[in-house]
């Protein structure tokens, strides 16, 4: 399955240099957040445009169909998004495409 992530120039530069990463949150409830350590990918550019405010670059990955991803449940506003562990995504080949 081919998935995309939308980002800006600064994000692309950081991802290209060091892979995806996430800063530690302040001490508090954020430490136990289920969103910690994940990165969101979309099933299409159209879905990504609805869910991400950053723009300028696409980051593409290919994941096997049996990848343990977490699809937003029915009723969520943006179906077609996947939360993947950062450590896993950083093992995959990343392809960058300028957004036109």
N, C-alpha and C positions, 0 to 999 in steps of 0.2 A: 504494500500500500504506500503510495506516495503522499506525503504530508508537507504542508508549508507553515512557516512562521514568518510573520511580518515584523520588520524592525526598521530603525533609522540608520544613518551612516555611522554614528557612534556605536550603536549596538552591533552592527555588522563588523566594524573594526575589532571590537572586543571579542566577539564570537570567533572571528577568523584567527585572532592571535592566541586566545586562551580557551576557546570552547565556551559553552554556556556555563554561567556561574551565578550564584545568588549570595548577596551579602547576608551576614547574620542579622536577624531582626533585634530590636531592643529587647531587653529582658522583660518577659511578660507573656501574655497569652499567645502571642505570635509564634513562640518557640514550639508550641504544640499544634500549630495550624496544619491541616491536611494539605495545604497548598505549598508548604515549605519543601524545597528540594525538587520541585517539578517545573517543567516548562510546557507551555501550551502550543499545540500544533493544530492546524485546521485541515479539513479534507479538501478544501479548494480555496482559491484566491478570494472568491466571493464571500465565503464564510469568514475568512481571515479579515477581510475589510470591515465586516460588521462587528468584529470583536476586538480589534486592536487599533489604538489611536496613533501608533507610530507608523511611519511610512517611508519609503525610499528603497527598501531592499526586501527580497524574499530569500528565506533560507529553506532549502528543500532537503528532505531526508526520505529514504526508502526503508520501510520497516516490514518485516515478514507479517503476513496476515495473522499469525498466532501471537503477536507481541502483546504482552499484558498491559494494555492501555485502559484508561478510565474514561468512557464516553459519558458526556453529560446525559442525565436521564431525560425521558420525555417530560415535557412541560418546562424545561429550562429554555431560556430565551435564545440560545445559540447552539442548536444541535450540530453535530459534525466537528466538534472540538475534542481534542484528546490531551489529557494531562500525562506526560511521560516523565519518568525520573531523569533528572539532569545527568546523572552518572551513566545511564544507558544511552541517552542521546549523544553524549560526547564520545561514545564508542563507534558511532555511525559516521559514514562519509557525509559531509555537509557540502551542498552546492549552493552558491550564491547567484542571484539574478537581480539585476537592477529593475526597479519598478518604473514603468514608463507611463 
